[in-house]
Amino acid sequence: MSNPTIKATVDVRHVIPRERHLQIFDTFLQLTPGEAMLLVNDHDPKPLFYQFQAELGENFSWDYLEQGPETWQVRIGKTAPCCS
């Protein structure tokens, strides 16, 4: 699959940590297959990647666009109508 079109940006650098994953998943669920969101974070969101794997299987793509040291940007795409 080619790079999905970014439809939303979620910058969680100033969001309370306990609210970050909820905001990210809420945004992801609004995407349609072929669309993506851009996640901007202040640390490597690798634990979020594992949560996506556990909850969505292979129905998403994960592409680092920037990897620190102060800012991480990840394009997270919806690849199938897994969840709505």
C-alpha positions as CSV (number, residue, x, y, z in Angstrom):
1,M,0.0,0.0,0.0
2,S,1.3,3.5,-0.8
3,N,1.5,6.1,1.9
4,P,-1.9,6.9,3.1
5,T,-3.2,10.5,3.0
6,I,-2.8,12.4,6.3
7,K,-6.3,13.6,7.3
8,A,-5.6,14.7,10.9
9,T,-2.7,15.7,13.1
10,V,-2.7,14.8,16.8
11,D,0.0,16.6,18.8
12,V,0.0,15.1,22.2
13,R,3.1,16.8,23.6
14,H,0.9,19.0,25.8
15,V,-1.8,16.5,26.6
16,I,-2.0,14.9,30.0
17,P,-0.3,11.5,29.6
18,R,-3.3,9.5,30.8
19,E,-5.5,11.1,28.1
20,R,-3.0,10.7,25.2
21,H,-3.9,7.1,24.0
22,L,-7.7,7.8,24.2
23,Q,-7.3,10.9,22.0
24,I,-5.1,9.1,19.5
25,F,-7.5,6.1,19.2
26,D,-10.5,8.4,18.9
27,T,-8.8,10.1,16.0
28,F,-7.8,6.9,14.4
29,L,-11.3,5.4,14.6
30,Q,-12.6,8.4,12.6
31,L,-10.3,7.6,9.6
32,T,-11.5,5.6,6.6
33,P,-9.2,3.0,5.0
34,G,-6.5,4.7,3.0
35,E,-6.4,7.7,5.4
36,A,-3.8,8.4,8.1
37,M,-3.2,10.6,11.1
38,L,0.1,12.3,12.0
39,L,1.0,11.7,15.6
40,V,3.4,14.2,17.1
41,N,4.9,13.2,20.5
42,D,7.8,14.1,22.9
43,H,9.1,10.5,23.1
44,D,9.1,7.3,21.0
45,P,5.5,6.0,21.0
46,K,6.6,2.4,20.8
47,P,4.2,1.3,23.6
48,L,1.4,2.7,21.5
49,F,2.5,0.7,18.5
50,Y,2.2,-2.5,20.6
51,Q,-1.3,-1.4,21.8
52,F,-2.3,-0.8,18.2
53,Q,-1.0,-4.3,17.3
54,A,-2.9,-5.9,20.2
55,E,-6.2,-4.1,19.4
56,L,-6.1,-3.8,15.6
57,G,-3.9,-6.7,14.4
58,E,-2.6,-5.8,10.9
59,N,-5.3,-3.2,10.1
60,F,-2.9,-0.2,10.4
61,S,0.4,1.1,9.1
62,W,3.1,2.8,11.2
63,D,5.7,5.0,9.6
64,Y,8.2,7.1,11.5
65,L,8.7,10.4,9.8
66,E,10.9,11.9,12.6
67,Q,12.6,10.0,15.4
68,G,13.7,12.4,18.1
69,P,15.6,13.3,20.1
70,E,13.0,15.9,21.1
71,T,10.1,15.2,18.7
72,W,8.8,12.1,17.2
73,Q,6.3,12.1,14.2
74,V,4.5,8.9,13.1
75,R,2.1,8.5,10.2
76,I,-0.5,6.0,11.4
77,G,-2.7,4.8,8.6
78,K,-5.9,2.8,8.6
79,T,-5.5,-0.1,6.1
80,A,-8.8,-1.9,6.5
81,P,-12.3,-1.2,7.7
82,C,-11.4,-2.9,11.0
83,C,-13.1,-0.6,13.3
84,S,-15.4,2.4,13.1
